[in-house]
Amino acid sequence: RSCGRSRVCVCRDGNHSNFPWLTGRQAPDLILFRPQFLNPPSVVEEHPNSERYGAEVTTPEDERFEVTDPRFKEYLEQRSGRSLRLRFSERSMNDSRPVSLFGLGTIRALAGETGVKLDARRFRANFDVEWASDEPFFEDSLIGRTLGIGDTLAVQAVKKTARCAMITLDPETAAASPKVLEKVVRNHRGCAGIYGAVLREGIVRAGDPVYLANS
């Protein structure tokens, strides 16, 4: 589960597949855990001290554990019925590219297709964007273009985002709606949203404009 620039990584010991992580695909209620930094590093620190990455996790039952507390590992093992170990990484572990964007018009269209009320968090994008065009999947037309976000960030739209079973899970309840993925696969070749590569770093804030930086 991501927590700002770091991630709480749960590995399955003795796992025989080439996918070592315990995620919401294997244990849906993991998406109900809420991590937060105890003393977050500044975004301008390129290599902050690892102690600044201290994180606390609140469980669905509102228990709180520091990630390094051995009791947290015991709690997860008991809950999941698996032997686990926690790993630290100062960089997020992306499926494909470091940035993802999702149009709010796309969410509205998918809600209409599926008949499911869709929370934007279900798609786990870095940027949920209200485009000037309300056309569903408008972001697909931006692939190959460079986008400016805020004052300095520049991102190249690289490719569509292939989706998995994670989008079937309600972020509030972890209840599954398989029809969400079924519709994305059947109607949109399994993709929703786009991935981007950072060309120029920058600090962005909610409400910052997203615009074409090239013609």
C-alpha positions in Angstrom: 0.0 0.0 0.0 1.5 3.3 -1.0 2.2 6.0 1.6 3.4 9.1 -0.1 6.8 8.4 -1.7 7.4 5.2 0.1 5.4 1.9 0.2 4.6 -0.6 2.9 5.7 -3.8 1.2 4.4 -7.1 2.4 6.2 -10.2 0.9 5.0 -13.7 1.1 7.7 -16.0 2.4 7.8 -19.4 0.7 5.8 -18.1 -2.3 6.2 -20.2 -5.4 5.1 -17.7 -8.0 7.1 -14.9 -9.5 4.9 -12.4 -7.8 6.1 -12.1 -4.3 3.8 -9.4 -2.9 0.7 -9.8 -0.8 -1.7 -7.3 -2.2 -5.4 -6.6 -2.5 -5.7 -9.2 -5.2 -4.9 -12.0 -2.7 -6.3 -10.3 0.4 -8.9 -7.6 -0.6 -9.2 -6.1 2.9 -5.6 -4.9 2.7 -7.0 -1.9 0.8 -8.8 -0.8 4.0 -5.4 -0.3 5.9 -4.5 3.4 6.2 -0.8 4.2 6.2 0.7 7.6 7.1 4.1 9.1 7.7 5.0 9.8 11.3 7.5 12.5 10.3 7.4 12.8 6.5 10.6 13.9 4.7 10.5 17.0 2.6 9.8 16.6 -1.0 12.9 18.5 -1.9 15.2 16.0 -0.1 16.5 13.7 -2.8 18.0 11.1 -0.3 16.4 11.6 3.1 17.5 9.6 6.1 15.6 6.3 6.2 14.5 7.1 9.8 12.4 9.9 8.3 10.3 7.3 6.5 8.7 6.0 9.8 5.1 5.1 9.1 2.1 4.2 11.1 -0.7 1.9 9.8 -4.3 2.0 11.0 -6.1 -1.3 10.6 -9.8 -1.7 9.6 -10.5 -2.2 13.3 -8.8 1.2 14.1 -5.8 -0.4 15.7 -2.6 1.4 15.1 0.9 -0.1 14.6 4.2 1.4 13.6 5.4 -0.5 10.6 8.6 -1.7 12.4 6.6 -3.0 15.4 7.0 -6.8 15.4 3.4 -7.0 16.5 2.3 -5.6 13.2 3.9 -8.5 11.3 2.3 -10.9 13.7 -1.1 -9.2 13.2 -0.8 -9.5 9.4 0.3 -13.1 9.5 -2.6 -14.0 11.7 -5.0 -12.1 9.6 -3.8 -13.5 6.2 -2.9 -17.0 7.3 0.5 -16.6 5.5 4.1 -16.3 6.6 5.2 -12.7 5.7 8.0 -10.3 5.9 8.0 -6.5 5.5 10.4 -4.8 3.1 11.4 -1.1 2.9 12.0 0.8 -0.3 12.6 4.6 -0.5 11.1 4.5 -3.9 7.6 3.5 -4.9 7.3 0.2 -6.8 5.4 1.0 -10.0 3.8 -1.6 -12.2 5.0 0.2 -15.3 5.6 4.0 -15.2 6.0 6.3 -12.2 3.0 8.5 -12.9 -0.6 7.7 -13.9 -3.4 10.0 -14.9 -7.2 9.4 -15.1 -10.0 11.5 -16.5 -13.0 12.1 -14.3 -15.1 11.9 -17.5 -13.8 8.4 -17.9 -14.9 7.5 -14.4 -18.4 8.9 -15.0 -18.6 6.9 -18.3 -17.5 3.6 -16.6 -20.0 4.2 -13.8 -22.7 4.4 -16.5 -21.5 1.3 -18.3 -21.3 -0.8 -15.1 -24.2 0.6 -13.1 -21.7 0.8 -10.2 -21.0 4.0 -8.2 -17.3 4.5 -8.8 -14.9 6.3 -6.4 -11.9 7.7 -8.2 -9.6 6.0 -5.6 -10.6 2.6 -7.1 -8.2 3.4 -10.0 -5.3 4.5 -7.9 -4.1 7.3 -10.2 -1.6 10.0 -9.2 -3.7 12.6 -11.0 -7.5 12.6 -11.3 -8.1 15.2 -14.0 -11.2 17.2 -15.0 -10.3 17.7 -18.7 -11.8 20.7 -20.6 -13.3 18.0 -22.8 -15.7 15.8 -21.0 -15.2 13.0 -23.6 -14.7 9.6 -21.9 -11.2 8.3 -22.3 -10.0 11.7 -23.6 -6.6 11.0 -21.9 -6.0 8.2 -24.5 -5.6 10.9 -27.2 -2.7 12.4 -25.3 -0.3 9.5 -25.6 2.9 10.7 -27.1 2.3 14.3 -26.0 4.0 16.2 -23.2 1.8 17.5 -20.4 2.7 20.3 -18.0 1.2 20.0 -14.5 1.5 23.1 -12.2 4.4 25.4 -12.6 7.3 23.1 -13.5 6.3 19.4 -13.7 6.5 17.9 -17.2 5.2 14.4 -17.9 5.2 12.5 -21.2 2.0 10.4 -21.7 3.4 7.0 -22.6 0.8 4.4 -22.9 -2.6 3.2 -21.7 -2.9 1.6 -18.3 -3.7 -2.1 -18.4 -6.1 -3.0 -15.5 -6.4 -5.9 -13.1 -8.8 -7.2 -10.5 -7.8 -4.3 -8.1 -10.3 -2.0 -9.9 -13.2 -4.4 -8.8 -12.6 -3.5 -5.1 -14.6 -0.7 -3.4 -12.0 1.5 -1.6 -14.4 2.0 1.3 -15.6 -1.6 1.9 -13.2 -3.8 -0.2 -16.4 -5.4 -1.7 -15.8 -6.7 -5.2 -17.8 -5.8 -8.3 -16.3 -8.1 -11.0 -18.4 -6.3 -13.7 -16.1 -3.3 -13.5 -13.1 -5.2 -14.8 -15.4 -7.2 -17.2 -16.6 -3.9 -18.8 -13.1 -2.5 -19.1 -11.9 -5.7 -20.7 -14.8 -6.1 -23.1 -15.3 -2.4 -24.0 -11.9 -0.9 -23.7 -9.4 -3.7 -24.4 -8.6 -4.0 -20.7 -7.2 -0.4 -20.3 -8.4 2.7 -18.5 -6.3 5.7 -17.7 -2.7 6.4 -19.0 0.8 6.1 -17.7 3.3 8.9 -17.8 7.1 9.3 -17.5 8.5 12.4 -15.7 10.6 14.6 -17.9 11.0 17.4 -15.5 10.4 17.2 -11.8 8.2 19.7 -9.9 5.9 20.1 -6.9 2.2 20.0 -7.7 -0.9 20.7 -5.6 -4.5 19.8 -5.8 -6.2 22.1 -8.3 -3.1 22.8 -10.4 -3.7 23.0 -14.1 -2.8 20.2 -16.5 -2.1 21.4 -20.0 -0.3 20.5 -23.3 3.3 21.6 -23.2 3.9 20.8 -26.9 1.9 21.0 -30.1 
